[in-house]
Amino acid sequence: MVSDPERTGLLRLTSRERPAFWATFMGWGLDGFDYMLYTLVLATLITVFKLTDAQGGLLGTVTLAVSALGGVIAGTVADRVGRVRTLAAAIILYSVFTFLSGLATSYSMLLVFRGFEGLGFGGEWAVGSVLVAETVASRYRGRLLGLVQGSWAIGWGVAVIASFLILPNLGSMGWRAMFWIGILPAILVFYVLRHVEEPTIWRERRKEAAAGVSFFRLFNRNVLRTTVFTSILAVGAQSGYYAIFTWLPTYLKVDRGLSVIGSGPYLLLIILGSFIGYLLSGYITDVLGRKLNFAIFAICSGVVILLYTHFQISNGTMLALSLPLGFFASGIFSGFGPYLAELFPTSARGAGQGFAYNFGRGAAAFAPLIVGSLAGTYGLAGAISVFGPATYLLCIIALLFLPETKGRELTATAAESAGA
């Protein structure tokens, strides 16, 4: 790992840090691009395949559920064979199966393709975040990983622009073309394999990592507490995010009759809020600490959800709230990269980060389905207003059982003590 205590600039990266940062930044942004393509064509898919809301939600659920498995597998493989090759494999996987989704001729076929896309989707973050965390120093680890997380919003924005260009102009083939352009991230693999080096700390612990399956180390007595409560933390943040961003636009448009939902200003403000949230959350976690950052973003996310669902709002008010919604609900994720890396030992860091984050994503996979199913009985307002804040309460509970790790360097010695 590079150690230069005088550097504080966000992008003052060394020749070793720069490729790792940009590969992960672009990989996660393109991952966001591929995933959000689905959300943008969901309404069309429901019409084309004559789906119910619950079936539409299941398409998202399958992707997220399988992504949990993908994160665990990728993290475990990365501990054994290295971060770089595993990252490249994850990018290829989600790119190819996003493309194949555009060839689906039935609902069941689309479910299968979305499931395999989830394997790569889950694996990319698990491996990429570890790669960056192990390459940079602790004092700016949070802000760099916050910037990496912010690339998701950029990918989302590019997907929205693509939808504006493609869907109105290609008619019945529009949704297929949206998935076909999802093959583009595969180009990034050439950069990853050619320019990105394995972190020094992983190479130092390589023999130990190869001595067994790192996944099983997560349940050793000295690591189990960390595994359990980081997973609960991820369940809360992920469930809130995917439930809200899957169903809130439908709720505001159908139940509230707000005309700007799905419009350019609404989407741009959500995306802008998300990007700013990712960046500032990264800075806050470096300055105030990992736990306080999580607490601030979890509480504020729950409050914004209640404002949306318990107050009569106009188009203008809704637009004003879309910025803080994106800011808090998305920004909370910037804390995971540095925090999980500092909590798990080097020999099982990939597996730990992959399992905890993606266990949360796997549980969150059921959030859109649960909200969609409950909405049939209680309405979307009732389902969202109870389910959303409750998930963020889980974050607060988990933080009570986890230590603060601000300033922890990932040297071989410190990293192993972190898992003790």
Protein Blocks (a to p, Z undefined) as FASTA:
>chain_A
ZZdfkbcbfklccfklmmmmmmmmmmmmmmmmmmmmmmmmmmmmmmmnopafklmmmmmm
mmmmmmmmmmmmmmmmmmmnojklmmmmmmmmmmmmmmmmmmpcbfklmmmmmmmmmmmm
mmmmmmmmmmmmmmpcfklmmmmmmmmmmmmmmmmmmmmmmmmmmmmmnommlmmmmmmm
mmmmmmmmmmmmmmpccdfklmmmmmmmmmpcfklmmmgmklmmmmmmmmmmmmmmmmmm
mmmmmmmmmmmmmmnopakgoiaklmmmmmmmmmmmmmmmmmmmmmnojklmmmmmmmmm
mmmmmmmmmcccdfklmmmmmmmmmmmmmmmmmmmmmmmmmmpcfklmmmmmmmmmmmmm
mmmmmmmmmmmmmmmmnojklmmmmmmmmmmmmmmmmmmmpccfehiacbfklmmmmmZZ
